[in-house]
Amino acid sequence: MQKLYHGTLARNVPSIRAQGLVPQKGSWTKAFYNDAPDLLYAVDEGRKARLIAIITGQLARSGIVRLLDGYTFDDFENDLSTHGAVVVFSTANFSYCEPLSELKHPSSVEQGDWYSTKPVSIAAIDEIMTGRGMVDWLNPQEVDFDCRHRCILHERNLNTTCSR
């Protein structure tokens, strides 16, 4: 069975280990989709860049990371390592939003996303990656940091756009 990946903050790991993953509408989703239903989102291994963007958005929205002058790619990798987490599990009970699909999906679901209204139990979680091993697996690229992740961090309140 295919593996899925859910990006979150490391501070959420204790509750994930206690109760599994529970569908909800987080602040990152609410910022873009006010009418989003409570869902559990995941991506497949081919969308690691999306995982990095999701974790980066959560870092910015939570106030854990602030983009200051002199904030470097190395700082970003350190913040991902210290504050990010990736939960690994299988695709059971998940729906896939195929690119160019004619099927109706909730407005907050983007092409290539996997989603579910059902929780993922503790027993169904294969692994929770954190620290340097998670960053090495994600393999963030400096060009993506300069072109995308820096803007996500800059858009802390998500009411502005990043200009270069």
Residue, then its C-alpha position, 0 to 999 in steps of 0.5 A: m500500500q502506498k505511503l502518505y505524508h502529513g506535515t505538521l509542527a514538532r510540538n504536535v507530536p505528543s498529541i499525535r502519539a496520544q490520539g493519532l491524526v484527527p481531521q481538522k481545519g488548521s490555521w494554514t487552511k483557514a487562511f486560504y479557505n474559510d469554508a473548508p471542512d474538517l479534513l486530514y490532508a496528506v501528500d504522496e512522496g512525489r510532493k515533498a516540496r508541498l510538505i515543505a511549504i505546508i510546514t513552512g506556512q505552519l511555522a510562519r502562522s504559529g509565530i515560531v519563525r519570523l523572517l528577519d534580515g540575514y535569515t539564511f537557508d541554513d537557518f531555514e533548515n535548522d528551523l525545519s529540523t527543530h520545529g517540523a515533523v512529518v507523519v507517515f501512514s498508508t492510504a487507507n480511507f483517503s481520497y485522491c484529488e487527481p489533476l484535471s479530475e472531473l470529480k467534485h472535491p472540497s474547495s480546500v483540496e488541491q490537485g495532487d492532495w490526498y484527504s480524509t474525513k476519518p482520523v488516522s489511528i496511532a496503530a496506523i502511523d508507520e513513523i513520525m520523522t523529526g530532526r535532521g533525518m526528516v530534513d535530509w528526507l525532505n531535501p529542501q533546495e536553496v532555490d526553492f527557499d529563495c523563490r517560495h519559502r522565503c515568501i511564505l515566511h514573509e507572508r506571516n499574516l497571509n494578507t500580503t504578498c511577497s514582492r522580490 
